[in-house]
Amino acid sequence: MKNTVVTFKEAKAKGEKLTMLTAYDYSTAKLVDGAGINSILVGDSLGNVVLGYPDTISVTMEDMIHHCAAVSRGIKDTLLICDMPFMSYQASVYDAVVNAGRLMKEGRAHAVKLEGGVEMEETIRAIVNASIPVCGHIGLTPQSINAFGGFKVQGKGEAAAQKLLDDARAVERAGAFAVVLECVPAALAKRVTEEISIPTIGIGAGADCDGQVLVYQDMLGMFTDFKPKFVKHFANVGQIMTEAFKAYDAEVKAGEFPAAEHTYKIDDSIIEKLY
């Protein structure tokens, strides 16, 4: 079934869990789509896991458009959400709408995602009014990592918990179709999920969210710079890849690859006539 912002909302009403994974290229997108995952997020996490940046702040609009367009060519049924990168929406509502439009038109996204709650309510509303679906993102918002002073669980104190609940309500009120909750205590995420009518997508926010999202390199053990507590390795693909690379290296250097079955033939008489 084709996944849309409408089917996302219907899933919450039916009590059906939603799945989301990141992808940044055509080949991976085809695999994720074929697995029946509900949504692909072209996250600005590509700065960390694809481009090698220490954070997401350096990611540009051009980066996001390039990768989102590649992913769009690999999917049929998956809802495609693209992150709005740092400073593509914070400076003004006008910039936000224009840049969201670029991600839809040039990146072929089905929806955009931006970070922030109450302070972004007007911005979300303006983008939604431009007929661009928006997914919110509250809790630990990586683009604000310098303001947070590091990657820390959000909403642990009373004031912080109330702020997160207020943020969720603001995102819903502004017209977003879903909201990501990142690094939030499970009990607080459960309360938020019960309080709002739009789906909550958790990452480090417990099992009571309406859905879950992970960076695919994390869940496959391909990115080993660090492993967040909320990540589960569903397969050690990174190890399998390393072993395959080593086997290739060894066979080439030993003269074992390519073997006869990997080569093309030509009639010996043609070779003999060459001068």
Secondary structure, DSSP 8 states (H G I E B T S, - for coil): ----HHHHHHHHHHT--EEEEE--SHHHHHHHHHTT-SEEEE-TTHHHHTS--SSSTT--HHHHHHHHHHHHTT-SSSEEEEE--TTSSSS-HHHHHHHHHHHHHTT--SEEE--BSGGGHHHHHHHHHTT--EEEEEES-GGGHHHHTSS-----SHHHHHHHHHHHHHHHHHT-SEEEEES--HHHHHHHHHH-SS-EEEESS-TTSSEEEE-HHHHTT---S---TT---S--HHHHHHHHHHHHHHHHHTT-SS-GGGS----HHHHHH--
